[in-house]
Amino acid sequence: MTFRGDYISNGTVYNYFRYREKVLEAVGLELAVQLSEQILTVSEAVDSGAERLSIVVRTFMNKARIEPDWTRALITVVRYAEGMRSTLATYLRADLQAGRRQGDFHYAHEEMAMSMVISATLGAMNLLVEDGEVEHADRIAAEMVLQALGVPPEKARRIAGLSLPGEAS
């Protein structure tokens, strides 16, 4: 849902949403979907599920570094909104399946793998915004997530160290 203008009264918002939590969920969901769609656009030429997943983790981490308030809101919403977790998981599913088909990922349960990736990424984002700058936080988080999914350490480090699409090498 898109609202126009710089200010919307509480009454107007509550015409569309019954509870404050629903407003937060809708806004958080829209922000996460927009970022996910941007990631899909820039990574569509990447065939490797492991590389695409690294791009996702690194992009969310970089967004956390640049916009800590957005990150805090996203973390709060994801924690309490099952719909938000489901939406983020939908974007990850294709990357996990591709990585598995390509022999990079080895996991026992797909839903558990999606939950682990989302939780690990949000946890790393939270660490970044609460404890300050961590050098190469995006690469470290991506490397660790890839390893958790079964990618050998050296390969995970190489993939996490690749330039992001549109980024100078």
RAHUPE-V71550 format. One line per field, one symbol per residue. ss: DSSP state (H for helix, E for strand, C for the rest). A space follows every 50 residues. Layout:
BEGIN
ss = ???
END
This chain:
BEGIN
ss = CCCCCCCCCHHHHHHHCCCHHHHHHHHHHHHHHHHHHHHHHHHCCCCCHH HHHHHHHHHHHHHHHHCHHHHHHHHHHHHHCHHHHHHHHHHHHHHHHHHH HCCCCCCCCHHHHHHHHHHHHHHHHHHHHHHCCCCCHHHHHHHHHHHHCC CCHHHHHHHHCCCCCCCCC
END
